[in-house]
């Protein structure tokens, strides 16, 4: 395949997860499911070191009007957004009525924290279902896919923005050069740009293969990310490691000619990547084998539970969970239900394992022997909530980065 960053054909397959229904295509029935499946293959470009899946489906076919992910469902995520807001206000000396734009603003959870502090906020969100929720909060939201052409319209209408937020969206973009070109066009020398993405080093080292799905087109190290943004008159001036999504980077950008001091942390993280060999194919060689080994150990464990007549539910109908269940070949004969709070997912069938999704109230009467936490990145929130709200005192299973049982 050709690299979506640099157009090189020097790409190498590093992981083949088989055929999957796209992870956010929650089903009403199981008719014609084989026709909905498509390959899920991951490559690394040996020229710019971007890790990416091969295009089998475009973004405008993934982010549809009934898109089911809501950022405001998780308390962990709400706290993350509030902390991010406070950090930006304090460190970048934002003033009331400064213009802030968030690209892929979802249900407006993050922008609502800025709005409460009297900033002039604008959301860009392509999915009508989530944009509708943001609008109910009083957040101006354009229902639109973002790119360079759209940035020109926004710039003409609103001028420049003090803060551009593109957190946890870059992985979801198929045409990344057009997207970053649009961000650069919106910015001037006073603009701060924030980009967060799940960190490739963690994905490889902690075997977080389930975060690979059709909705995530690319997976970034600091090296590959810098290769992307440097093409579009932008530079990195600070980087922070954060805990979200199993380990992410928060990267702050500005225009290349801005006289901002580059933080020591930026140099340290990039140096560590070079020492790890992120820009060497050897770094990626063991990933596939580690994923296969995890599959063997997990299936052995879970089928041993079933042989011993143990009941197992799952929690968190997250996209990552669907990749996990599909690759592990775990279905409704092994896991009775998937529990989730998101009203858009309840009573649907998961594209991973074809398991019915139900609300958490079932735990008021049903007490399975085990709950497999598929949304492992917020495992502490889930365990605390189920113990407190539903008096669940049995066992939890965490599968990544390695199998663990919590009593």
N, C-alpha and C positions, 0 to 999 in steps of 0.2 A: 504494500500500500504506500501511497504518497503521504508524507508528513503534512499535517494541517498547519504547522507553524512555518516550516522552511521549504516545503514542497520537495524535499529530498526523497528519493526512492530507497535510500539506505536504511530501511526499517527492518526490525527483527521481531518475530513472534516470541513473547515471553510467557504467555498464559492463554490456554484455551479452556474456557469453562463450559463449552457445549452450547446447546440451543436453549434459549430462554424466551418466554413472553416478557416484553418490557415491564420493568419492576413496578411502575405506577399505573399499569393497566389493570385495575381491579375489576373483577368479572361479576356479571349477573348470573351466568351459567357456564357450563363447560363444553358448549357446542363448538366444534371446529377449532379446538385449542391448538392442534398441531400446525394449522395454517397461520397462527399468530406468533409462532416461535421463530426466532432468528439467531444466528450465531453470535456469540459473545467472545471475541478474541482481542487480546491486548498486545500491543507492539511497543517497542522503544525505537526512537529515531537515533541512529548512531552519529548523526550530524549535530543536532541541537539538543538531544537527550530528553525530548518530550515523550512521556509515556501516554499512550492513547489507544482507544478502541477503534477498530475499523468501522467506517460508516456503513451501517445497514439501515438506518432510519434517521431522518432529519429532525432537528429540534422542533419545527412547527408541527410535526406529527406526534410529538411527545407531550408538549405542554398545551393540553386541550382545555375546553371550557369547563370540564368537570374535574380538573386536576385536583388530586386528593391531599397533597401535603400542605399542612398549616403550621407555620413556625410558632404560633402562639399557644399551641397545645401543651408544650413542654415548659414546666417551671424553670428547669435548668436553662433553657434557651432564653426565657424572659430575663433571668438574672444576667446572662451573658450580654444581652442587648442593653440592659440598663448600665452595666459596667462599662461597656464600650462607649456609650453616650457620655458618661461622666469623664472617661479618659480623654475623649476628644475635646470636650468643653474646657477641661482644665489645661491640657497640654498645647492646644492650638489656639487658645484664647478666643474662642468663638463668642460672638456678641449676639444679643437678641436681634432677630429679624435677618441674620445671616442666612443666605440661601443654601439649603442642603438637599441634595438629590440622592435617592437610593435606586439603584438599578436592580431589578428583581426584588421588589419590595414585599412580595407575597401578601400576607394579611395585614401589613402595616405595623407589626409588633415593634420593630426597631424605630421606625419613624415616629411612632406615637410617643416614645420617650423624648425625642427632640421637640415634638410639637408641644408637649407639656411644659417645656422650657422656653417656649415662645419663639422658636425658630421657624423660618419660612420653609416648609418642607414640600417636596414633590416626590411621588413614587412612580416608578416605571415598572409595570407588571403585565406580562402577556396573557395570564390566565384570568378570565372573567370571574370565576368563582371566588378566588382569593382577593382580587381587586375590589369586589363588591363589599367584602368584609372591611377592608381598609377604608373605603369611602364612607361606610357607616360610622367609622370613628372620626370622620371629618378630615381625612387625609386626602389631599388632591392626588389623584392617581390616573396616569395615562395607561390605557390598556393597549400595550404595544410591545413588539419585540424591539430591543435596542440594537442599534448599529450606527454606522457613520452617517448614513442618510438621515436617520432620525435625529442624530445629534445636531445636525445643521438646523433643523426645524426648532429644536429646543433652545439652541443658542440664540436664534433670532428672536424667539418669543420671551425668553427669560434672562438672557445675558449669561454671564459666567457664574459659577457656583463656588462658594467658599469651601465646601466639603462634598466630595463625590464618594459615595459608598457603593462598592461592588463586592460585598462579602458573600462568599459561598454561592457564587453564580458562574465564575469563569469555567469551572468544570462542566457546566451545563451548556456551554456555547460551542456550536460546531464551527462557525466561521470566526475564529478567535482574532485574526488580524483586523477584520472589519470592526469587531467589537471594541478592541483596544484603541484603534484609530478613532472611534467615536468618543471614547473617554478622553483621549488626548485633545480632541477638538473642543470639548466642553470646558477644558481647564485653561487657566491663565497662570501667570507666575505667582499668584496668591493662593492658588487652589491646592488643597490637600486631597489626595486620593487614597482611600483605604480599600485593600483587596485581601480577603481571607480565603484560604483554600486548604483542604485536607492535605497533609504533608506526605509527599511520596515516600520519604525515608521511613516513616512509620508504617505505611502500607506494605512496603517490602519487608522490613525487619520484624514487624509484628504480625505478619501474615493476614492483613486485613483485606483479604480478597473479596469479601462480601460487599465492600464499598465500590466494587466495579460493576456497573450495570449500564444499560443503553443510554440512560439519561445523563451519565457522566462520560463525556467524550474524551476528556484529558485529565492527567494527573501530574501535578507539578512539584518539582524540586525548586530550590531558589535559583539554581543554575539555569534550568529550562525557562523559568518565569522571567528571569532577567534577559534571556535571549529573545523572548517575546516582546517585552515592553520597550527594550532599547531600539527596536525597529520603528517605534512610534513617538520619538522625541520625549520619552519619559525616563526617569531614573528612580532607583530605590534610595531612600534616605534613612529608613529604619525598618527593622524586622523584629517581631516578637514571636516566640513559641507560645501557643495557647492550647488549652485542653480539649476544645470542642472537637467532635467527630473522631475521637480517638487520637487526637494530636493534629494540630493545624498550624499554619503560619499566618500571622497578620502582618501584611507588608504595607508600608506607607510610601507613596510615590509623589513626585512632583515633576514639573517640567525640567528638562535637561539643563537649561541655562539658569535655573534658579540657584541662588547661592546658599543652599541649605547644607549644613554640615552632615556628613554621612556618619551614622552611629557606628561605634565599635562592634556592636552586636551583628551588624550587617556583614562585616568582614569575618567575624568569628564563625557564623553559621555557614557562610560560603566556603570558608577554609575547611571546616569539618566535612562538608560534602565532598570536597576534592580529596580529602584524606580517606573517606569511605569508598571513594571510587564511583561516585554517582555519574561521572562522565567517562565511565569505563564499563563495557558490557559485562564484565565479570560480576559486577554488583547485582545484576538482574538474573544471573544464571540459576541460582538455587530457588528462586521464588516458586516456580511451578512444582518442584519437588516437595517443598515445604507445604504447599497447599494440598497436594495429594496425601501427604502424611497426616495432615490434620483431618482430612476426610476419612481416612482409614480408622484413626483413633476415635473420632466422634461417632461414626456409624457402629463401631464395635460396642461403644458405651451405651448408645441409645437403644440398640436392639437387644442388648442384655437386660435393660430395664423392662422392655416389653415382654421378654420371655419370662420375667419375674412378675408379670401382671401389674406393673405400675402404670398409673394414669399420668399422662403428660399433656399439659396445655403449653402454648407459647404466648409471649406478651410482646406487643409492638409489631404491628403490620407495616413495618418500615420497608423501604425499597431494598436496603441491605439484607433484610431478613428473607426477602423473596429470592435474591441471588443465592443466599446461603442454603435455603431449603431445596431449591432446584438443583444446585450442584451436589448437595448431599443425597439427593433422591429420597427426601423425607416427605411423606404425604399424609393425608387424613387417616390412614390406617395406623400411623405412628403417633401423630399429634391430633387430639380431638378438636381443638379450637385454637384460634389466635385471638387474644384479647387486645382491644385497642379503644382509646377514648375518642378518636376522631370520628365524628358523626358521618362523614363522607365515606368512610370505609366499613362501618358496621353493617352487617347483613350482606356484604359482598363476599366474593370468593377470592382468596389471595392468588395472584399469578404464580407464586412460588408454592408448590406442593398442593395447590387446589384445595385449600383448607378454609372452612367458613370463619369469617371474622365476626366477633360478637363484642358487646360492651362489657365493662368490668363488673357490672352488677351480678353476673353469674357467680362470682366468687362469694356472694352472700349465702349461697346454698351449696355450691360445688367447691370441694377442697381437693384438687388433684394432688397426687404425690409430689409432682415436680412441675415447675414452670420454667420453660426455656426462654430466657430473655434475648430476643432477637435484636432489640435496640440497645445493644450492650454499651453504647457510648453514654447512655443516661441510666445505667443499671442502678446506681445508688438512689436516684430519685424514684425509680420504679419499685425497688424493694421496700423503701421507706413508706411509700404510699400504700402498697398492698398490705403491709403489716398493720399500718395505722387505720386505714379506711375499711379494710375487709378482713382484718384479724387473720391474715394468712400466715401460718406458722410452720409450713412444710418447707420444701427445699427448692432453691433456685439453681438453674444451670446457666453458666456463661461459657461460651465456646471459643471466643477469640480474645486474646492471641493464643490462649491454650485453655483446655478444658478445666473448669473449676466448679465446685459445688459449694453453695452458700446455704447454711441452715438458718 
